[in-house]
Amino acid sequence: MKTEPLLLAPKLKHPERMTSSISNSMILAQISRYVTVSSLTFIVWDIFTNADDEIELHFNRKLGIPMVAYTFCR
């Protein structure tokens, strides 16, 4: 009985195209990381620059549904 060998990856007619798509995927992943880091940096910067206004807002008002909703969304 003859068995077929296990193929881990399909044979490609143009392997250079696969290399190109892998490098494109790597570039897109790196761009995604840059966008994520820059977005998080902006959010942290916004929190730190507005912290004094936020504290003043929260301590000068009574606790109610709008204040809880604002705090939750913020």
Number of C-alpha atoms within 10 A of each C-alpha: 2 4 5 5 6 6 7 6 6 6 8 9 8 8 9 10 11 12 11 11 11 12 12 12 12 12 12 12 12 12 12 12 12 12 12 12 12 12 12 12 12 12 12 11 12 11 13 11 11 10 12 10 9 14 10 10 12 13 9 8 9 9 10 8 9 9 14 12 10 9 11 8 7 8
